[in-house]
Amino acid sequence: MSLSFPPPGAEAVLLALVLGAAVYDIMYRRIPNWLNVFGVLAGIALNTFLYSGFSGTLFALKGLGLAFGLYVVLYALRAMGAGDVKLMAAVGAIVGWENWVGIFILTAITGGIMSVILALSRGRLKKTLFNVSFILSEMRSGRPAYLKNEELDVKNKKALGLPHGAVIAVGTIFFLAASAHYTK
């Protein structure tokens, strides 16, 4: 994991991408493909320019590949939507794999905190904690938890869910703030 502040152009593209995705995800509960494609292409082009050619392209592709690979597993387990996978792949293309790991960790922590707050506000904390333990027990057995509990399928209307695009935006902003603070 790295805490290096992205170059000014990359920072601006990253913020535009995650804030745009957050707004769409909050309003419509989806992240448009055109926004994700823009993020991927801008990340590859920007890094190719900033890092003089192939090394920049490789930097962007490593970030894209790691983010996509990890999030596609979460998608297969029905823990994320496809737009979330593509958004994190675009974020990886912009910041590279090392910074993406930092964004991923801060997004996971932020999402956990926001989930507890949501569960408390809906009076479902006990049920949510049970569901987390159920997910972990099913993972140990190599089974997807959504097969036995429909509430654990992100695509199900009964699922208690957050717009993950907004969570990614908050995690990214925390990452940028932390990297600005620690790389002075």
Backbone bond lengths (Angstrom), bond angles and torsions (degrees), N, CA, C in turn:
res aa  C-N    CA-C-N  psi(-1)  N-CA   C-N-CA  omega(-1)  CA-C   N-CA-C  phi
1 M - - - 1.444 - - 1.520 108.93 -
2 S 1.298 115.06 145.16 1.453 121.16 -179.53 1.528 109.01 -127.39
3 L 1.314 115.00 152.93 1.459 120.35 174.76 1.519 108.64 -123.96
4 S 1.310 116.63 49.82 1.462 119.06 178.91 1.526 108.93 -96.47
5 F 1.308 114.53 136.91 1.457 120.31 -178.44 1.521 109.27 -73.61
6 P 1.346 118.02 129.13 1.470 119.89 179.64 1.532 111.03 -63.12
7 P 1.327 116.87 153.99 1.470 119.83 175.79 1.530 110.45 -58.34
8 P 1.353 117.99 155.14 1.476 120.90 -174.98 1.528 114.85 -50.86
9 G 1.315 119.17 -43.11 1.469 120.55 179.10 1.512 111.89 -64.82
10 A 1.319 116.39 -41.46 1.464 120.79 -179.74 1.526 110.62 -67.99
11 E 1.311 116.46 -37.95 1.467 120.54 178.63 1.526 110.58 -61.77
12 A 1.324 117.15 -44.91 1.465 121.25 -179.11 1.529 111.28 -64.23
13 V 1.325 117.39 -43.84 1.472 121.38 178.94 1.525 109.75 -63.98
14 L 1.337 116.28 -43.02 1.464 121.07 -179.99 1.526 111.02 -60.70
15 L 1.319 116.74 -47.76 1.467 120.17 179.70 1.526 111.72 -63.03
16 A 1.327 117.21 -43.66 1.468 120.10 178.45 1.529 110.57 -60.39
17 L 1.320 116.33 -42.23 1.465 121.15 -178.91 1.523 111.24 -63.76
18 V 1.330 117.45 -54.19 1.469 118.91 -173.93 1.529 112.12 -71.06
19 L 1.323 117.94 -34.28 1.464 119.07 178.01 1.526 110.96 -70.02
20 G 1.337 116.90 -40.17 1.464 120.30 175.48 1.523 111.74 -62.06
21 A 1.330 115.99 -43.14 1.467 120.37 178.88 1.520 111.01 -64.83
22 A 1.332 117.23 -39.00 1.468 120.79 179.66 1.526 110.71 -62.33
23 V 1.327 116.18 -45.50 1.463 119.90 -179.69 1.530 110.45 -61.24
24 Y 1.333 117.06 -48.02 1.466 120.25 179.49 1.523 111.28 -62.03
25 D 1.335 116.93 -42.66 1.458 120.01 -176.41 1.526 111.32 -68.15
26 I 1.314 117.29 -37.52 1.460 120.20 177.63 1.530 110.23 -68.05
27 M 1.318 116.73 -43.60 1.469 120.43 -176.13 1.528 113.47 -75.37
28 Y 1.327 117.66 -42.02 1.463 121.28 -170.31 1.523 114.43 -119.78
29 R 1.339 117.07 -4.13 1.473 122.92 -177.02 1.530 112.21 57.60
30 R 1.314 114.81 38.42 1.465 121.87 173.77 1.518 108.46 -158.44
31 I 1.320 115.51 158.52 1.461 121.67 177.58 1.523 106.46 -118.74
32 P 1.327 117.82 121.00 1.472 119.63 -173.37 1.528 112.72 -67.85
33 N 1.320 114.53 143.99 1.467 120.68 179.46 1.519 112.25 -60.36
34 W 1.333 118.36 -37.65 1.466 120.18 -177.67 1.527 110.52 -60.66
35 L 1.327 117.12 -34.19 1.463 120.25 179.60 1.528 110.62 -70.53
36 N 1.322 116.21 -42.15 1.471 120.20 178.54 1.524 112.03 -67.21
37 V 1.324 117.06 -40.52 1.469 120.64 177.89 1.530 109.42 -63.66
38 F 1.329 116.52 -42.73 1.472 120.23 175.95 1.526 109.99 -56.52
39 G 1.331 117.64 -45.91 1.461 121.39 -178.87 1.521 112.77 -61.50
40 V 1.319 116.53 -44.20 1.471 120.63 179.41 1.528 110.41 -64.33
41 L 1.333 116.58 -50.72 1.466 119.90 -177.86 1.529 111.77 -64.77
42 A 1.329 116.69 -40.76 1.467 120.12 178.36 1.523 110.54 -65.23
43 G 1.330 117.62 -40.44 1.455 121.17 178.77 1.518 112.11 -62.62
44 I 1.322 116.55 -45.55 1.468 120.32 179.16 1.522 110.33 -65.77
45 A 1.326 117.70 -47.60 1.471 121.29 -178.56 1.528 110.93 -63.67
46 L 1.310 116.79 -46.05 1.462 120.92 -178.04 1.525 111.77 -62.86
47 N 1.325 116.83 -45.43 1.462 119.62 -179.74 1.527 112.20 -70.71
48 T 1.324 116.97 -32.90 1.462 119.99 174.78 1.524 109.89 -62.39
49 F 1.321 116.66 -41.17 1.464 121.88 178.33 1.538 111.28 -70.41
50 L 1.336 117.18 -48.16 1.466 121.39 -175.41 1.525 113.23 -66.53
51 Y 1.322 116.07 -35.51 1.470 120.16 -176.55 1.525 112.81 -108.72
52 S 1.297 116.13 26.71 1.473 123.53 171.77 1.524 114.71 52.90
53 G 1.297 116.50 63.51 1.451 119.86 168.25 1.511 115.87 98.31
54 F 1.344 114.66 -135.49 1.462 121.53 -169.28 1.519 112.94 -59.41
55 S 1.321 118.77 -37.12 1.475 119.33 -179.37 1.527 110.33 -64.11
56 G 1.314 118.45 -35.07 1.460 121.89 176.17 1.515 112.30 -69.51
57 T 1.337 115.67 -39.69 1.464 120.32 177.22 1.526 109.65 -62.89
58 L 1.327 116.01 -44.60 1.464 121.23 179.20 1.530 110.80 -63.33
59 F 1.327 117.00 -40.56 1.470 122.91 176.78 1.529 109.83 -56.02
60 A 1.324 116.79 -48.37 1.468 122.26 -179.11 1.526 110.99 -66.82
61 L 1.325 117.28 -42.57 1.466 120.51 -178.07 1.521 112.60 -67.24
62 K 1.333 117.03 -33.92 1.477 119.83 176.35 1.520 110.39 -64.91
63 G 1.316 116.77 -43.38 1.464 120.48 177.68 1.511 111.85 -63.91
64 L 1.318 115.63 -45.29 1.464 121.23 177.98 1.521 110.40 -60.18
65 G 1.324 117.18 -46.10 1.463 121.53 -176.56 1.523 113.01 -64.86
66 L 1.327 116.95 -45.15 1.467 119.68 179.58 1.526 110.68 -64.26
67 A 1.319 116.46 -46.99 1.466 120.31 -179.23 1.527 111.12 -61.92
68 F 1.325 116.27 -47.05 1.462 119.80 179.93 1.527 110.63 -62.87
69 G 1.335 116.78 -44.85 1.462 120.57 -177.79 1.520 112.91 -60.28
70 L 1.320 116.93 -44.92 1.461 120.00 -179.49 1.526 111.53 -70.54
71 Y 1.307 116.72 -44.07 1.465 119.72 -177.50 1.524 112.69 -73.26
72 V 1.319 118.98 -26.96 1.465 119.26 177.94 1.533 109.79 -69.14
73 V 1.331 117.17 -29.46 1.467 120.00 173.89 1.526 109.54 -65.60
74 L 1.339 117.36 -44.32 1.468 120.86 176.95 1.526 111.15 -62.55
75 Y 1.324 116.91 -36.19 1.467 121.14 176.56 1.535 110.10 -65.38
76 A 1.329 117.07 -42.61 1.466 120.87 179.76 1.529 111.27 -63.16
77 L 1.323 116.42 -30.75 1.465 121.11 177.17 1.533 111.86 -84.44
78 R 1.319 116.28 1.94 1.460 125.29 -178.90 1.529 111.97 61.04
79 A 1.323 114.77 35.93 1.460 120.37 176.51 1.524 111.17 -98.50
80 M 1.320 117.79 -13.56 1.469 124.11 -179.65 1.516 108.81 -138.59
81 G 1.322 114.66 157.54 1.450 119.96 172.96 1.528 110.06 -89.87
82 A 1.305 116.58 166.11 1.466 121.10 -178.79 1.525 112.03 -64.69
83 G 1.326 117.44 -35.12 1.467 120.53 177.99 1.516 111.98 -62.86
84 D 1.344 116.82 -36.05 1.463 121.31 177.44 1.527 110.88 -64.86
85 V 1.329 115.96 -39.25 1.473 120.68 178.44 1.526 109.46 -61.76
86 K 1.321 115.84 -48.55 1.465 120.35 -177.63 1.528 111.57 -67.81
87 L 1.330 117.38 -36.11 1.461 120.17 177.61 1.532 110.86 -63.50
88 M 1.319 116.89 -46.72 1.468 118.63 -179.87 1.529 110.97 -67.12
89 A 1.325 118.56 -32.00 1.461 120.61 174.84 1.528 109.77 -63.71
90 A 1.321 117.17 -40.64 1.467 120.76 178.10 1.528 110.72 -65.87
91 V 1.329 117.00 -41.61 1.464 120.86 176.70 1.527 109.52 -59.59
92 G 1.323 117.04 -44.45 1.470 121.48 177.97 1.516 112.12 -60.66
93 A 1.325 117.17 -38.85 1.468 120.53 178.90 1.523 111.26 -65.64
94 I 1.312 117.05 -30.62 1.465 120.42 -178.75 1.533 111.49 -80.41
95 V 1.341 117.20 -43.58 1.472 119.56 -171.53 1.520 114.57 -102.45
96 G 1.322 118.93 -9.89 1.465 120.76 -177.31 1.514 111.31 83.61
97 W 1.331 116.00 167.65 1.467 119.31 -171.84 1.524 113.28 -69.96
98 E 1.320 118.96 -37.47 1.465 119.43 -176.39 1.527 111.53 -67.42
99 N 1.303 117.75 -46.65 1.459 120.12 176.96 1.526 111.08 -68.45
100 W 1.332 117.46 -31.96 1.451 119.62 178.56 1.529 110.84 -61.90
101 V 1.321 117.63 -37.77 1.471 120.29 178.32 1.528 109.68 -59.70
102 G 1.323 117.45 -42.15 1.464 120.89 176.80 1.512 111.87 -61.87
103 I 1.331 116.66 -43.64 1.468 120.78 178.05 1.525 110.11 -64.12
104 F 1.318 116.95 -41.12 1.466 121.66 179.17 1.532 110.81 -60.39
105 I 1.332 117.15 -46.59 1.467 120.69 -178.98 1.526 110.68 -64.04
106 L 1.330 116.97 -46.26 1.464 119.45 179.69 1.533 111.82 -66.74
107 T 1.323 117.22 -33.53 1.465 120.72 176.00 1.528 110.54 -66.88
108 A 1.327 116.91 -40.72 1.469 120.34 178.99 1.530 110.84 -64.33
109 I 1.322 117.08 -43.56 1.468 120.61 178.75 1.532 110.01 -64.58
110 T 1.322 116.36 -46.44 1.463 121.46 178.93 1.527 110.76 -60.01
111 G 1.324 116.33 -45.65 1.463 120.46 179.04 1.516 112.20 -61.99
112 G 1.321 116.98 -39.07 1.462 120.45 177.73 1.519 111.75 -63.05
113 I 1.324 116.18 -45.79 1.468 120.41 178.96 1.527 110.88 -63.83
114 M 1.332 116.42 -45.33 1.466 120.30 -179.97 1.533 110.99 -64.59
115 S 1.333 117.42 -34.48 1.464 120.91 178.58 1.522 111.60 -66.87
116 V 1.330 116.35 -41.08 1.468 119.89 177.87 1.529 109.72 -63.38
117 I 1.328 116.77 -43.50 1.464 120.31 178.53 1.533 110.55 -61.86
118 L 1.330 117.89 -43.71 1.464 121.53 178.57 1.529 110.85 -63.32
119 A 1.327 116.84 -44.56 1.465 120.42 -179.84 1.529 110.93 -63.62
120 L 1.321 117.10 -40.80 1.469 120.77 176.79 1.524 111.19 -63.09
121 S 1.331 116.41 -44.17 1.464 119.87 -177.81 1.525 112.34 -66.69
122 R 1.300 117.36 -25.22 1.470 121.20 179.09 1.525 112.37 -98.88
123 G 1.338 117.12 3.41 1.461 120.89 179.95 1.518 113.59 68.29
124 R 1.332 116.47 31.07 1.463 120.82 -175.65 1.522 113.14 -122.66
125 L 1.317 118.52 24.34 1.459 120.00 -176.96 1.526 111.50 -63.06
126 K 1.321 117.70 -46.08 1.469 120.49 -179.36 1.531 110.90 -60.07
127 K 1.328 117.21 -45.40 1.472 121.95 179.38 1.534 110.48 -64.33
128 T 1.330 116.85 -39.63 1.460 120.93 179.69 1.529 110.86 -65.47
129 L 1.316 117.47 -43.64 1.472 120.60 178.46 1.531 110.79 -64.26
130 F 1.330 116.84 -37.69 1.464 119.92 174.58 1.529 110.26 -61.90
131 N 1.337 116.39 -44.47 1.462 120.24 179.87 1.527 111.98 -61.23
132 V 1.323 117.29 -39.24 1.474 120.62 177.95 1.527 109.82 -62.44
133 S 1.325 117.41 -44.98 1.467 119.35 179.36 1.529 110.86 -65.67
134 F 1.329 117.02 -35.42 1.462 120.90 177.49 1.529 110.86 -65.50
135 I 1.324 116.44 -42.90 1.470 120.79 178.21 1.523 109.75 -59.55
136 L 1.318 117.14 -46.36 1.468 120.94 -179.38 1.523 111.81 -63.09
137 S 1.341 117.37 -40.11 1.468 119.13 179.20 1.525 111.26 -67.99
138 E 1.312 117.15 -37.67 1.462 120.25 177.50 1.534 111.32 -68.56
139 M 1.332 116.86 -36.14 1.464 120.21 178.19 1.533 110.46 -64.24
140 R 1.330 116.45 -39.34 1.473 119.36 177.70 1.523 111.02 -61.00
141 S 1.323 115.91 -32.38 1.460 120.67 179.92 1.520 112.63 -87.67
142 G 1.326 117.09 -3.66 1.462 120.96 178.44 1.522 113.88 78.16
143 R 1.338 116.85 20.91 1.459 120.61 -179.50 1.525 109.94 -112.21
144 P 1.323 117.45 142.26 1.470 118.86 173.57 1.529 109.70 -72.42
145 A 1.324 116.26 130.64 1.465 121.62 -174.84 1.526 112.74 -65.78
146 Y 1.326 117.75 -28.54 1.461 119.93 -176.40 1.524 112.93 -65.64
147 L 1.331 118.00 -18.30 1.464 120.16 179.75 1.525 111.99 -66.90
148 K 1.334 116.70 -31.06 1.459 120.59 -179.12 1.524 113.96 -102.87
149 N 1.330 117.40 -12.39 1.465 120.49 -178.08 1.528 108.39 -143.32
150 E 1.320 115.84 106.31 1.463 120.60 -174.86 1.526 113.13 -63.93
151 E 1.318 118.75 -23.12 1.462 120.91 177.55 1.530 112.12 -65.65
152 L 1.318 116.99 -17.58 1.461 121.40 -176.89 1.523 112.57 -93.21
153 D 1.320 117.01 6.87 1.459 122.81 175.86 1.524 107.70 -99.13
154 V 1.329 116.90 115.21 1.463 121.30 -176.39 1.530 111.82 -57.72
155 K 1.316 117.48 -21.90 1.459 121.45 -178.66 1.534 112.93 -83.96
156 N 1.330 117.15 -9.98 1.456 121.59 -177.20 1.522 110.50 -84.44
157 K 1.322 117.00 139.06 1.477 122.18 -179.53 1.531 112.00 -66.51
158 K 1.337 118.21 -22.75 1.463 121.61 179.60 1.529 112.44 -78.70
159 A 1.321 116.97 -12.32 1.464 121.02 -177.47 1.528 110.18 -68.32
160 L 1.321 114.78 138.97 1.461 121.07 174.44 1.522 105.76 -89.82
161 G 1.322 116.88 109.26 1.458 118.26 -172.67 1.515 113.73 -134.54
162 L 1.313 113.59 157.78 1.460 122.72 174.89 1.525 108.43 -107.42
163 P 1.326 118.19 150.68 1.471 118.55 170.94 1.530 108.18 -70.22
164 H 1.323 115.99 104.48 1.466 120.29 -172.78 1.530 112.27 -64.79
165 G 1.309 117.98 -25.59 1.461 120.06 175.13 1.523 111.36 -59.52
166 A 1.336 116.71 -37.87 1.464 120.82 176.98 1.524 110.90 -69.40
167 V 1.327 116.70 -37.86 1.468 120.80 177.65 1.530 109.76 -64.85
168 I 1.321 117.56 -41.26 1.472 121.68 177.53 1.523 109.55 -61.89
169 A 1.327 117.38 -40.79 1.469 120.69 179.23 1.525 110.85 -62.74
170 V 1.323 117.62 -45.14 1.465 120.70 179.90 1.531 110.41 -65.33
171 G 1.321 117.48 -43.90 1.468 120.89 177.37 1.518 111.91 -60.64
172 T 1.327 116.88 -39.37 1.467 121.44 178.81 1.524 111.21 -66.99
173 I 1.310 116.64 -41.85 1.472 120.17 178.22 1.523 110.35 -64.35
174 F 1.326 117.75 -41.32 1.466 120.36 175.54 1.528 110.72 -61.49
175 F 1.343 116.55 -40.86 1.467 119.96 178.02 1.524 110.81 -61.82
176 L 1.310 117.13 -46.19 1.471 120.35 -179.64 1.532 110.95 -62.71
177 A 1.321 116.75 -40.34 1.466 120.00 178.15 1.530 110.86 -65.12
178 A 1.319 117.23 -44.35 1.465 120.97 179.57 1.517 111.26 -65.49
179 S 1.337 117.07 -42.61 1.464 119.23 -179.25 1.526 111.42 -68.94
180 A 1.328 117.86 -33.34 1.466 120.65 176.29 1.520 110.03 -66.80
181 H 1.327 116.55 -38.41 1.462 121.47 -178.92 1.528 112.02 -70.86
182 Y 1.328 116.70 -43.77 1.468 120.50 -173.15 1.522 114.72 -89.08
183 T 1.324 119.44 -9.39 1.468 120.34 179.96 1.524 112.19 -106.45
184 K 1.312 117.01 19.73 1.480 120.31 178.87 1.502 110.86 -72.60
